[in-house]
Amino acid sequence: MAAFTLSSLAVGQRAVIQDIHADDAICHRMRAMGLRAGREALIVRRSRLGGPIQVRIGSISLIMRCTDAAMVQVAPSA
């Protein structure tokens, strides 16, 4: 199964979080916000020119920088 990053998904795409490739502090912060392995993420909307993206994980809605979203490895949702 091919792996992608959260930042590479288009609006409306769903994917399952596999791993977070970041230092411990950022990894801890992302997990505290609900980004955990096995959770499904949905891209709700994207800003233009590489700005932040809105991600929904369960009932949580997050606005993330694309650089942070690029640290989250995901796999296509079944």
C-alpha positions as CSV (number, residue, x, y, z in Angstrom):
1,M,0.0,0.0,0.0
2,A,1.4,3.3,-1.0
3,A,1.9,6.0,1.6
4,F,1.4,9.8,1.2
5,T,1.5,12.8,3.4
6,L,-1.5,14.7,4.7
7,S,-0.5,17.8,2.8
8,S,-0.6,15.9,-0.6
9,L,-4.3,15.1,-0.3
10,A,-7.0,17.0,-2.2
11,V,-10.2,18.5,-0.8
12,G,-12.7,15.7,0.0
13,Q,-10.1,13.0,0.2
14,R,-10.0,10.7,3.2
15,A,-6.9,8.8,4.5
16,V,-5.8,6.8,7.5
17,I,-3.0,8.3,9.6
18,Q,0.0,5.9,9.7
19,D,2.8,7.9,11.4
20,I,4.1,11.3,12.3
21,H,7.7,12.1,11.2
22,A,8.6,15.0,13.4
23,D,10.7,15.8,16.5
24,D,9.2,14.8,19.9
25,A,7.7,18.1,20.8
26,I,5.8,18.5,17.5
27,C,4.8,14.8,17.5
28,H,3.4,15.2,21.1
29,R,1.5,18.4,20.1
30,M,-0.1,16.7,17.1
31,R,-1.1,13.6,19.1
32,A,-2.7,15.9,21.7
33,M,-4.8,17.5,18.8
34,G,-6.1,14.0,17.8
35,L,-3.6,13.0,15.1
36,R,-3.0,9.4,16.0
37,A,-2.2,6.3,14.0
38,G,-5.3,4.5,12.8
39,R,-7.6,7.6,12.8
40,E,-9.2,8.7,9.6
41,A,-8.6,12.2,8.3
42,L,-10.7,14.2,5.8
43,I,-9.4,17.3,4.0
44,V,-12.2,19.9,4.3
45,R,-10.6,22.8,2.5
46,R,-7.2,24.2,1.4
47,S,-5.9,27.8,1.3
48,R,-4.4,29.1,-1.9
49,L,-0.6,29.4,-2.4
50,G,0.4,26.7,0.1
51,G,-1.4,28.2,3.0
52,P,-3.1,26.2,5.8
53,I,-5.4,23.3,5.3
54,Q,-8.5,22.3,7.3
55,V,-8.5,18.7,8.4
56,R,-11.4,16.8,10.2
57,I,-10.4,13.9,12.4
58,G,-13.6,12.4,13.9
59,S,-15.5,15.3,15.4
60,I,-12.3,17.5,15.6
61,S,-11.6,20.1,13.0
62,L,-8.1,21.4,12.8
63,I,-6.4,24.1,10.7
64,M,-2.8,23.1,10.0
65,R,0.2,24.6,8.2
66,C,1.1,22.6,5.1
67,T,4.6,22.1,6.5
68,D,3.1,20.4,9.6
69,A,0.7,18.4,7.5
70,A,3.7,17.2,5.4
71,M,5.1,15.4,8.5
72,V,2.0,13.2,8.8
73,Q,2.2,10.0,6.8
74,V,-1.2,8.6,5.6
75,A,-2.5,5.7,3.6
76,P,-5.6,5.8,1.4
77,S,-8.8,5.0,3.2
78,A,-10.4,1.7,2.4
